[in-house]
């Protein structure tokens, strides 16, 4: 967790950190959602090739599922993990501006495109 804090501190505003791991979301989201790390986290799950073949009737194709996280950036309570041997892809976006209380604020680029 200390390494993540250093990584977050060194990232430029608007930077992206991508973590691809077999680490289960419950543990990884807890680490990524530390108070000192103010970034938006997106979670994607990509099943292993064996699991994909099993459920796609032999036709190999990439299946990647985006998981909608709750407001507090956790897995929904009713979420059921289909294959625990999946690849978990965490995409973390550092905000453009971080206030003193570590809340995230959209940068000027985001504000200009929202008109």
C-alpha positions as CSV (number, residue, x, y, z in Angstrom):
1,X,0.0,0.0,0.0
2,X,2.9,2.4,0.6
3,X,4.1,1.8,-3.0
4,X,0.6,2.9,-4.3
5,X,0.9,6.1,-2.2
6,X,4.3,6.8,-3.8
7,X,3.0,6.0,-7.2
8,X,0.0,8.3,-6.7
9,X,2.2,11.1,-5.5
10,X,4.5,10.8,-8.5
11,X,1.7,10.6,-11.1
12,X,0.9,13.8,-13.0
13,X,-2.6,15.2,-12.7
14,X,-4.8,13.4,-15.3
15,X,-2.4,10.4,-15.3
16,X,-3.6,6.8,-15.6
17,X,-2.4,3.8,-13.6
18,X,-3.3,0.4,-14.9
19,X,-3.1,-2.8,-12.7
20,X,-3.6,-6.2,-14.3
21,X,-3.6,-9.0,-11.8
22,X,-5.2,-12.1,-10.5
23,X,-5.8,-10.3,-7.2
24,X,-9.5,-10.5,-6.2
25,X,-11.4,-7.2,-6.4
26,X,-12.3,-7.1,-2.7
27,X,-8.7,-6.9,-1.7
28,X,-7.4,-4.8,-4.5
29,X,-10.2,-2.2,-4.4
30,X,-9.5,-1.7,-0.7
31,X,-5.9,-0.9,-1.5
32,X,-6.7,1.3,-4.5
33,X,-9.3,3.2,-2.5
34,X,-7.0,4.5,0.2
35,X,-8.0,7.9,1.5
36,X,-4.7,9.5,0.2
37,X,-5.3,8.2,-3.3
38,X,-7.9,10.3,-5.0
39,X,-8.5,8.6,-8.3
40,X,-11.4,7.1,-10.1
41,X,-11.2,3.4,-10.4
42,X,-12.7,1.3,-13.2
43,X,-12.7,-2.5,-13.0
44,X,-12.7,-4.9,-15.9
45,X,-12.8,-8.6,-15.7
46,X,-11.4,-10.8,-18.4
47,X,-11.8,-14.6,-18.0
48,X,-9.0,-17.0,-18.7
49,X,-8.9,-18.5,-22.2
50,X,-10.0,-21.9,-20.8
51,X,-13.1,-20.4,-19.2
52,X,-13.8,-18.4,-22.4
53,X,-13.7,-21.6,-24.6
54,X,-15.9,-23.4,-22.1
55,X,-18.7,-20.9,-22.4
56,X,-18.3,-19.9,-26.0
57,X,-18.8,-23.3,-27.6
58,X,-15.2,-23.5,-28.8
59,X,-15.1,-20.1,-30.5
60,X,-12.2,-18.1,-29.0
61,X,-12.9,-14.5,-28.6
62,X,-12.1,-11.8,-26.1
63,X,-14.7,-11.3,-23.4
64,X,-14.1,-8.4,-21.1
65,X,-16.7,-7.2,-18.7
66,X,-16.8,-3.8,-17.1
67,X,-18.1,-4.0,-13.5
68,X,-20.1,-1.0,-12.3
69,X,-18.8,-0.1,-8.8
70,X,-20.8,1.4,-6.1
71,X,-20.6,5.1,-5.1
72,X,-18.0,4.2,-2.4
73,X,-16.0,2.5,-5.2
74,X,-16.6,-1.1,-4.0
75,X,-18.2,-4.2,-5.7
76,X,-22.0,-4.2,-5.5
77,X,-23.1,-6.5,-2.6
78,X,-25.0,-8.7,-5.1
79,X,-22.1,-9.1,-7.5
80,X,-21.2,-12.8,-8.1
81,X,-17.7,-13.5,-9.6
82,X,-18.2,-16.1,-12.4
83,X,-14.6,-17.3,-12.6
84,X,-12.2,-16.5,-9.7
85,X,-9.3,-17.4,-12.0
86,X,-10.0,-14.3,-14.2
87,X,-7.6,-11.5,-15.0
88,X,-8.7,-8.3,-13.1
89,X,-7.9,-5.0,-14.8
90,X,-8.0,-1.9,-12.7
91,X,-7.8,1.4,-14.5
92,X,-7.1,4.3,-12.1
93,X,-7.5,7.9,-13.3
94,X,-5.8,10.6,-11.2
95,X,-8.0,13.7,-11.2
96,X,-6.7,16.9,-12.7
97,X,-7.1,18.9,-9.4
98,X,-7.1,17.6,-5.8
99,X,-8.4,19.8,-3.1
100,X,-7.0,20.1,0.5
101,X,-9.5,17.5,1.8
102,X,-8.4,15.1,-1.0
103,X,-11.7,15.4,-2.9
104,X,-11.5,15.2,-6.7
105,X,-12.4,18.1,-9.0
106,X,-12.7,18.0,-12.7
107,X,-9.9,19.9,-14.6
108,X,-10.4,22.7,-17.0
109,X,-10.4,20.3,-19.9
110,X,-13.3,18.4,-18.4
111,X,-15.2,21.6,-17.6
112,X,-14.8,22.9,-21.2
113,X,-16.1,19.8,-22.8
114,X,-19.2,19.6,-20.6
115,X,-20.8,22.7,-22.2
